[in-house]
């Protein structure tokens, strides 16, 4: 299997996540940080399975024309089963004591937590991502948070580490946003701290590359998988830029 992008610190594969994960070797990563398609964004099965990702997650008055993405039209049962499959492969790839973090919204929280456990991970809890500036809806509570379901491959590796379970970070806007469901770089840089420096982080749904950029900037190695060639190119560019920053730090520190 030929990488789409490869360097000393990072490898990207362009293709469907499940077959790519199946081709990777056992115990080859230390953590999985995944932001899969939510297959959410609607109150009925029809809107969740028929509408495009862009129509579900981008407001009609949005001032951008960012590309949509595929894989977001699974119904509830197939979404849960699919998550169990790729989470099971991810468990095989992760060293004992390693961790898995999966982004989700309120609709899919039960399915993701079930799939994580069905795949063999030990469920450890939830991390809350509060989104300041979330759009209010008249007559109801504002959906101002998404969640990270996390677990471990068996017992957690022992580390002298204390991390909060709540992060308040604004979503990317303007030129900083290149993907319609892009996560904030600041948030991912916090999350990668669950791993030790030098650890290898896997993201099976790379998108525009935020997880990879965060991993590289914070002294980790990275493996990513992305279905879309367009987004794989964006991710490769971001990761290459992050590697240049890290290389500059190293050279500056040795002079």
The 8 nearest C-alpha neighbors of each residue, nearest first, counted from 0:
[[1, 2, 22, 19, 12, 23, 3, 13],
 [0, 2, 3, 12, 4, 13, 5, 11],
 [3, 1, 12, 4, 11, 5, 0, 10],
 [2, 4, 12, 11, 13, 1, 5, 10],
 [5, 3, 11, 2, 10, 235, 12, 6],
 [6, 4, 10, 9, 2, 11, 3, 7],
 [5, 7, 9, 8, 10, 4, 239, 242],
 [6, 8, 9, 5, 10, 220, 242, 221],
 [7, 9, 220, 6, 221, 10, 215, 242],
 [10, 8, 221, 6, 5, 222, 220, 7],
 [9, 11, 5, 222, 4, 223, 221, 6],
 [12, 10, 223, 4, 3, 224, 2, 222],
 [13, 11, 224, 2, 3, 223, 14, 225],
 [14, 12, 225, 226, 3, 224, 231, 228],
 [13, 15, 226, 225, 16, 12, 224, 19],
 [14, 16, 226, 17, 18, 19, 225, 13],
 [15, 17, 19, 203, 18, 20, 224, 14],
 [16, 18, 20, 19, 85, 15, 21, 84],
 [19, 17, 21, 20, 16, 15, 22, 14],
 [20, 18, 16, 22, 21, 17, 15, 14],
 [21, 19, 17, 23, 22, 18, 16, 88],
 [22, 20, 18, 19, 23, 17, 88, 24],
 [21, 23, 19, 20, 18, 24, 0, 17],
 [22, 24, 20, 21, 19, 25, 92, 27],
 [25, 23, 27, 92, 26, 22, 21, 91],
 [24, 26, 92, 27, 91, 23, 93, 94],
 [27, 25, 94, 92, 93, 28, 91, 24],
 [26, 28, 92, 25, 24, 93, 94, 29],
 [29, 27, 93, 199, 30, 26, 92, 200],
 [30, 28, 97, 199, 93, 94, 198, 200],
 [31, 29, 98, 200, 97, 99, 28, 201],
 [30, 32, 99, 201, 200, 202, 100, 33],
 [33, 31, 100, 202, 99, 101, 201, 30],
 [34, 32, 101, 202, 35, 203, 204, 31],
 [33, 35, 102, 101, 204, 36, 32, 103],
 [36, 34, 204, 33, 37, 102, 101, 203],
 [37, 35, 71, 38, 70, 34, 204, 69],
 [36, 38, 39, 35, 103, 71, 107, 104],
 [39, 37, 71, 72, 36, 73, 47, 40],
 [38, 40, 37, 47, 41, 106, 107, 71],
 [41, 39, 55, 47, 56, 38, 42, 46],
 [42, 40, 47, 46, 43, 39, 55, 44],
 [41, 43, 44, 46, 40, 47, 39, 45],
 [44, 42, 45, 46, 41, 47, 48, 40],
 [43, 45, 47, 46, 48, 74, 42, 41],
 [44, 46, 43, 48, 47, 49, 50, 41],
 [47, 45, 41, 50, 49, 43, 44, 48],
 [46, 48, 44, 41, 45, 39, 49, 72],
 [49, 47, 72, 45, 46, 73, 74, 44],
 [50, 48, 46, 45, 47, 72, 51, 44],
 [51, 49, 46, 48, 47, 54, 55, 52],
 [50, 52, 54, 53, 55, 49, 67, 71],
 [53, 51, 55, 54, 67, 56, 71, 68],
 [52, 54, 67, 57, 51, 56, 55, 179],
 [53, 55, 51, 52, 57, 56, 50, 58],
 [56, 54, 40, 52, 53, 57, 51, 50],
 [55, 57, 53, 54, 52, 40, 58, 179],
 [58, 56, 53, 54, 55, 59, 61, 179],
 [59, 57, 61, 60, 56, 54, 55, 53],
 [58, 60, 61, 57, 54, 62, 56, 53],
 [59, 61, 58, 62, 57, 63, 64, 54],
 [62, 60, 58, 59, 63, 57, 64, 65],
 [63, 61, 60, 64, 59, 173, 58, 65],
 [64, 62, 61, 65, 173, 60, 57, 179],
 [63, 65, 66, 62, 61, 67, 179, 53],
 [66, 64, 63, 179, 178, 177, 67, 53],
 [65, 67, 64, 68, 178, 179, 53, 177],
 [66, 68, 53, 52, 65, 179, 69, 51],
 [69, 67, 52, 66, 70, 71, 53, 227],
 [70, 68, 71, 67, 52, 72, 51, 36],
 [69, 71, 72, 36, 68, 73, 38, 52],
 [70, 72, 38, 36, 69, 73, 52, 37],
 [71, 73, 48, 38, 70, 47, 49, 74],
 [74, 72, 78, 48, 38, 77, 71, 75],
 [73, 75, 77, 76, 78, 48, 72, 44],
 [74, 76, 78, 77, 79, 73, 110, 38],
 [77, 75, 79, 78, 74, 80, 73, 81],
 [76, 78, 80, 79, 74, 75, 81, 73],
 [79, 77, 81, 75, 73, 76, 80, 74],
 [80, 78, 82, 76, 110, 77, 81, 114],
 [79, 81, 77, 83, 82, 78, 76, 84],
 [82, 80, 84, 78, 83, 79, 77, 85],
 [83, 81, 79, 84, 85, 80, 114, 86],
 [82, 84, 114, 80, 86, 118, 81, 85],
 [85, 83, 81, 87, 82, 86, 80, 88],
 [84, 86, 88, 87, 82, 17, 83, 89],
 [87, 85, 89, 83, 88, 84, 118, 82],
 [88, 86, 118, 90, 84, 85, 89, 83],
 [87, 89, 85, 91, 90, 86, 20, 21],
 [90, 88, 86, 92, 87, 91, 85, 93],
 [89, 91, 87, 93, 88, 92, 86, 152],
 [92, 90, 88, 89, 25, 93, 26, 87],
 [91, 93, 25, 26, 89, 90, 27, 28],
 [94, 92, 26, 28, 90, 29, 91, 97],
 [93, 95, 26, 97, 29, 96, 28, 92],
 [96, 94, 152, 97, 153, 93, 154, 26],
 [97, 95, 155, 156, 152, 154, 153, 94],
 [96, 98, 29, 30, 152, 95, 94, 151],
 [97, 99, 151, 30, 150, 152, 31, 96],
 [98, 100, 31, 150, 149, 30, 32, 151],
 [101, 99, 149, 32, 148, 147, 31, 33],
 [102, 100, 33, 148, 147, 34, 32, 149],
 [103, 101, 147, 34, 146, 33, 148, 100],
 [102, 104, 146, 108, 107, 145, 147, 37],
 [103, 105, 145, 106, 107, 146, 108, 102],
 [106, 104, 108, 107, 145, 103, 146, 109],
 [107, 105, 104, 108, 39, 109, 103, 40],
 [106, 108, 110, 109, 105, 104, 111, 103],
 [107, 109, 105, 111, 110, 106, 103, 104],
 [110, 108, 112, 107, 111, 113, 106, 105],
 [111, 109, 113, 107, 79, 108, 112, 114],
 [110, 112, 114, 108, 113, 109, 115, 107],
 [111, 113, 115, 109, 114, 110, 108, 148],
 [114, 112, 110, 116, 111, 115, 117, 109],
 [115, 113, 83, 117, 111, 116, 112, 82],
 [116, 114, 112, 118, 113, 117, 120, 111],
 [115, 117, 120, 119, 118, 113, 114, 122],
 [118, 116, 114, 119, 115, 113, 83, 120],
 [117, 119, 87, 83, 116, 115, 86, 120],
 [120, 118, 116, 117, 121, 87, 115, 90],
 [119, 121, 116, 152, 151, 115, 150, 118],
 [120, 122, 150, 151, 153, 123, 116, 152],
 [121, 123, 150, 124, 120, 149, 116, 151],
 [124, 122, 150, 149, 121, 151, 125, 148],
 [125, 123, 149, 122, 148, 150, 126, 147],
 [126, 124, 148, 147, 149, 127, 146, 164],
 [125, 127, 164, 147, 146, 165, 128, 148],
 [128, 126, 165, 146, 129, 164, 145, 166],
 [127, 129, 166, 145, 144, 146, 167, 165],
 [130, 128, 144, 167, 143, 166, 127, 131],
 [129, 131, 143, 169, 144, 168, 133, 167],
 [132, 130, 169, 133, 129, 168, 167, 143],
 [131, 133, 134, 130, 169, 143, 135, 170],
 [134, 132, 143, 131, 130, 135, 142, 141],
 [133, 135, 132, 136, 141, 143, 142, 131],
 [136, 134, 141, 133, 137, 140, 142, 139],
 [135, 137, 139, 141, 138, 134, 140, 142],
 [138, 136, 139, 135, 140, 141, 134, 142],
 [137, 139, 136, 140, 135, 141, 142, 134],
 [140, 138, 137, 136, 141, 135, 142, 134],
 [139, 141, 142, 136, 138, 135, 137, 143],
 [140, 142, 135, 143, 136, 139, 134, 133],
 [143, 141, 144, 140, 133, 135, 134, 145],
 [142, 144, 133, 130, 141, 129, 131, 145],
 [145, 143, 129, 128, 130, 142, 127, 146],
 [144, 146, 104, 128, 103, 127, 129, 105],
 [145, 147, 127, 103, 102, 126, 128, 104],
 [146, 148, 102, 126, 101, 125, 100, 149],
 [149, 147, 125, 101, 100, 124, 146, 112],
 [150, 148, 100, 99, 123, 124, 147, 125],
 [149, 151, 122, 123, 121, 99, 98, 120],
 [150, 152, 98, 121, 120, 153, 97, 155],
 [151, 153, 95, 96, 120, 97, 98, 121],
 [154, 152, 151, 96, 95, 121, 155, 120],
 [153, 155, 96, 156, 152, 151, 95, 121],
 [156, 154, 96, 151, 157, 153, 97, 152],
 [155, 157, 96, 158, 154, 97, 95, 151],
 [158, 156, 155, 159, 96, 160, 154, 97],
 [159, 157, 160, 156, 195, 155, 161, 194],
 [158, 160, 157, 161, 156, 162, 195, 193],
 [159, 161, 158, 162, 193, 157, 192, 195],
 [162, 160, 163, 159, 158, 193, 192, 164],
 [161, 163, 160, 164, 193, 192, 189, 190],
 [164, 162, 165, 161, 166, 126, 189, 127],
 [163, 165, 126, 127, 162, 166, 125, 128],
 [164, 166, 127, 163, 126, 128, 167, 129],
 [167, 165, 128, 129, 168, 127, 164, 186],
 [166, 168, 129, 128, 130, 131, 165, 169],
 [167, 169, 130, 166, 129, 170, 186, 131],
 [170, 168, 130, 131, 171, 167, 183, 132],
 [169, 171, 183, 182, 172, 168, 130, 181],
 [172, 170, 176, 183, 175, 169, 181, 182],
 [173, 171, 176, 175, 170, 174, 169, 177],
 [172, 174, 175, 176, 171, 63, 177, 62],
 [173, 175, 176, 172, 177, 171, 63, 178],
 [176, 174, 173, 172, 171, 177, 183, 178],
 [175, 177, 171, 172, 174, 173, 178, 181],
 [176, 178, 175, 65, 207, 179, 181, 174],
 [179, 177, 181, 180, 176, 207, 65, 66],
 [178, 180, 181, 65, 177, 57, 67, 53],
 [181, 179, 178, 182, 56, 206, 57, 176],
 [182, 180, 178, 179, 183, 176, 171, 177],
 [181, 183, 170, 184, 180, 209, 171, 186],
 [184, 182, 186, 185, 170, 171, 187, 181],
 [183, 185, 187, 186, 209, 188, 213, 182],
 [184, 186, 188, 183, 187, 189, 168, 213],
 [187, 185, 189, 183, 184, 188, 190, 168],
 [188, 186, 190, 184, 189, 185, 213, 210],
 [189, 187, 213, 185, 186, 191, 190, 184],
 [188, 190, 186, 187, 192, 191, 185, 193],
 [189, 191, 187, 192, 188, 193, 186, 194],
 [192, 190, 193, 188, 189, 194, 187, 214],
 [191, 193, 194, 190, 189, 195, 188, 196],
 [192, 194, 191, 190, 195, 162, 98, 160],
 [195, 193, 192, 191, 198, 196, 30, 29],
 [194, 196, 198, 197, 193, 192, 219, 158],
 [197, 195, 198, 218, 219, 194, 217, 192],
 [196, 198, 219, 218, 195, 220, 199, 194],
 [199, 197, 219, 196, 195, 29, 220, 194],
 [198, 200, 220, 28, 29, 221, 219, 30],
 [199, 201, 221, 30, 31, 29, 28, 220],
 [202, 200, 31, 222, 223, 221, 30, 32],
 [201, 203, 223, 33, 32, 204, 205, 31],
 [202, 204, 224, 223, 16, 205, 33, 201],
 [205, 203, 225, 202, 35, 224, 206, 34],
 [204, 206, 225, 208, 224, 202, 223, 203],
 [207, 205, 208, 230, 204, 225, 234, 231],
 [206, 208, 234, 230, 233, 209, 178, 205],
 [209, 207, 234, 211, 205, 206, 210, 212],
 [210, 208, 212, 211, 184, 207, 213, 182],
 [211, 209, 213, 212, 208, 187, 214, 202],
 [210, 212, 214, 208, 213, 209, 221, 238],
 [211, 213, 238, 209, 215, 210, 214, 241],
 [214, 212, 188, 210, 216, 211, 215, 187],
 [215, 213, 219, 211, 217, 212, 216, 210],
 [214, 216, 219, 212, 218, 217, 213, 220],
 [217, 215, 213, 214, 218, 241, 212, 245],
 [218, 216, 214, 215, 219, 213, 188, 196],
 [217, 219, 215, 196, 216, 197, 214, 220],
 [220, 218, 197, 214, 198, 215, 196, 199],
 [221, 219, 199, 8, 9, 198, 215, 200],
 [220, 222, 9, 200, 199, 201, 211, 10],
 [221, 223, 201, 10, 11, 9, 200, 202],
 [224, 222, 11, 202, 203, 205, 201, 12],
 [223, 225, 203, 12, 205, 204, 11, 13],
 [224, 226, 13, 205, 204, 231, 227, 14],
 [225, 227, 14, 15, 13, 228, 224, 16],
 [228, 226, 229, 230, 225, 231, 13, 14],
 [227, 229, 231, 230, 232, 13, 226, 225],
 [230, 228, 232, 227, 231, 233, 207, 234],
 [229, 231, 233, 207, 232, 227, 228, 206],
 [230, 232, 228, 234, 233, 229, 225, 235],
 [233, 231, 235, 230, 229, 234, 228, 236],
 [234, 232, 230, 236, 207, 231, 235, 237],
 [233, 235, 208, 207, 231, 237, 236, 232],
 [234, 236, 232, 238, 233, 237, 239, 231],
 [235, 237, 239, 233, 234, 238, 240, 232],
 [238, 236, 234, 240, 239, 235, 241, 212],
 [237, 239, 241, 212, 235, 240, 236, 234],
 [238, 240, 242, 236, 241, 237, 235, 243],
 [241, 239, 243, 237, 238, 242, 236, 244],
 [242, 240, 238, 244, 243, 239, 212, 216],
 [243, 241, 239, 245, 244, 240, 246, 238],
 [242, 244, 246, 240, 241, 245, 247, 239],
 [243, 245, 241, 247, 242, 246, 248, 240],
 [246, 244, 242, 248, 247, 243, 216, 241],
 [245, 247, 243, 249, 248, 244, 242, 250],
 [248, 246, 244, 250, 245, 249, 251, 243],
 [247, 249, 245, 251, 246, 250, 252, 244],
 [250, 248, 246, 252, 247, 251, 253, 245],
 [249, 251, 247, 253, 252, 248, 246, 254],
 [252, 250, 248, 254, 249, 253, 247, 246],
 [251, 253, 249, 250, 254, 248, 247, 246],
 [254, 252, 250, 251, 249, 248, 247, 246],
 [253, 251, 252, 250, 249, 248, 247, 246]]
